[in-house]
Amino acid sequence: MFKNLFGKKDDSPVDSTIEIKSPLNGKYVKLEDIPDPVFAEKMMGEGFGIEPTDGEVVSPVAGEVMQVFPTNHAIGIKTANGIEFLIHIGLETVAMEGEGFTGHVSEGDSVEVGDKLVTFDMDLVKKEANSTISPVIITNSDILKSFEIVETGDVSRAQTVVAKAEVN
């Protein structure tokens, strides 16, 4: 009798496998080749890097923005099937204290593949950071059943499927 009193529950199935598109234009970098042991040794989780050719970062997946770092150098997104992504622009960019970074989303925003997340001054990052290589990390890799890299060359923002991930 009171089943629908407090609104409709969405019982539609959630796909256990997702495609992860490149958040940047550039070149794929194998996770182990990222010049930072925290990423290269998978301490934060499974993933890959992109050596960007320009300063626009878009969402690689559909989901909810869970975290926007105050410096706009990193964004956390969670997909409907529970995978949590960290997109980290460059290496040691937190030390730039937000200079050269402009955020375009807020925590709680829903994003689709290709929605603009951050723009950044590529020349400034090249000058100030250790590297422009930008890791894309699954921070809760323990929930994955599988993770597969499918493209390892030049990648196009919101177009190239770089990896596929499946949850248990």
C-alpha positions in Angstrom: 0.0 0.0 0.0 2.8 2.5 0.9 5.3 1.1 -1.5 5.6 4.2 -3.7 4.9 6.7 -1.0 8.4 8.2 -0.9 9.2 8.3 -4.6 10.1 5.7 -7.2 13.1 3.5 -6.7 15.1 3.0 -9.8 15.4 -0.7 -10.4 17.0 -0.5 -13.8 20.1 -2.7 -14.0 23.6 -1.0 -13.9 26.1 -2.3 -16.5 29.0 -4.0 -14.8 31.4 -3.1 -17.6 32.3 0.4 -18.6 34.5 2.0 -21.3 37.0 4.6 -20.1 37.6 7.2 -22.7 40.6 9.5 -22.8 40.0 12.7 -20.8 42.7 14.5 -22.8 44.1 14.8 -26.3 47.6 13.3 -26.3 49.5 10.1 -26.1 48.8 7.0 -23.9 51.4 6.4 -21.2 51.6 3.0 -19.5 50.9 3.3 -15.7 54.3 1.7 -14.9 56.0 4.4 -17.0 54.6 7.4 -15.1 57.6 9.1 -13.4 56.0 9.0 -9.9 56.1 5.8 -7.8 52.7 6.5 -6.2 51.1 6.0 -9.6 53.6 3.7 -11.3 53.6 1.2 -8.5 49.7 1.2 -8.4 49.6 2.4 -4.8 46.5 4.4 -5.7 45.0 1.8 -8.0 44.9 0.6 -11.6 44.9 3.0 -14.5 46.9 4.8 -17.2 48.4 8.1 -18.0 48.0 10.6 -20.9 50.8 13.0 -22.1 48.5 15.9 -23.1 48.9 18.0 -26.2 46.6 20.8 -24.9 45.0 22.1 -21.7 41.4 20.8 -21.7 40.3 17.9 -19.5 36.9 16.2 -20.0 35.1 13.4 -18.2 36.3 10.0 -19.4 33.1 8.4 -18.0 29.5 9.2 -17.0 29.1 9.7 -13.3 28.9 12.1 -10.4 31.7 14.5 -9.4 32.7 13.3 -6.0 35.6 15.6 -5.4 37.1 18.8 -6.9 40.5 19.6 -5.3 40.6 23.3 -4.2 43.6 23.8 -6.6 41.6 22.3 -9.5 44.5 20.0 -10.4 42.5 16.8 -9.7 38.9 15.6 -9.9 37.2 12.5 -8.5 34.3 10.9 -10.3 32.1 7.9 -9.4 30.2 5.9 -12.0 26.8 4.3 -11.5 28.4 0.9 -11.1 30.6 2.2 -8.2 34.0 2.7 -9.9 35.8 5.7 -8.5 38.2 7.6 -10.8 40.8 10.2 -10.0 41.9 12.4 -12.9 45.2 14.0 -11.8 46.5 16.8 -14.1 50.3 16.6 -14.3 52.7 15.5 -11.6 53.4 17.6 -8.5 50.9 20.1 -9.7 49.4 20.6 -6.3 52.5 22.8 -5.5 51.2 25.2 -8.2 48.4 26.1 -5.7 45.8 26.3 -8.4 47.7 28.8 -10.6 46.9 28.1 -14.2 43.9 25.8 -13.5 40.2 26.6 -14.0 37.5 24.2 -12.8 34.3 23.9 -14.7 32.4 21.5 -12.4 31.5 21.2 -8.7 31.1 18.4 -6.3 27.7 16.7 -6.8 27.5 17.5 -10.5 26.4 14.8 -12.9 28.8 14.5 -15.9 28.6 12.6 -19.2 31.6 11.5 -21.3 33.1 14.6 -22.8 31.8 17.2 -20.3 34.5 19.8 -19.6 36.1 19.3 -16.2 39.1 21.5 -16.1 41.2 23.8 -18.4 44.8 24.5 -17.6 47.7 26.5 -18.9 49.8 23.9 -20.6 52.9 26.1 -20.9 52.7 27.0 -17.2 52.4 23.3 -16.2 55.3 22.4 -18.4 57.4 25.1 -16.6 56.3 24.6 -13.0 55.4 20.8 -12.6 57.5 17.7 -12.7 55.6 16.4 -15.7 52.5 17.1 -17.7 51.7 13.3 -17.8 48.2 13.1 -16.3 47.2 9.8 -14.5 43.7 8.4 -14.7 43.4 6.1 -11.7 40.7 3.8 -10.4 41.1 4.4 -6.7 38.9 1.5 -5.6 40.5 -1.1 -7.9 39.7 -3.8 -5.4 36.1 -3.9 -6.7 37.3 -4.7 -10.2 36.7 -8.1 -11.8 38.9 -7.0 -14.8 40.8 -4.1 -16.2 42.0 -4.0 -19.8 43.9 -1.4 -21.8 42.5 -1.3 -25.3 44.4 1.7 -27.0 48.0 2.6 -26.5 48.8 5.2 -29.1 47.6 8.7 -29.8 44.3 9.4 -28.1 41.5 11.9 -28.6 39.6 13.5 -25.7 36.1 11.9 -25.3 36.6 9.8 -28.4 39.3 7.1 -27.9 38.4 4.2 -25.6 41.6 3.7 -23.7 40.5 1.0 -21.2 37.6 -1.2 -20.1 36.8 -2.1 -16.5 34.4 -4.6 -15.1 33.2 -4.7 -11.5 32.5 -7.9 -9.6 
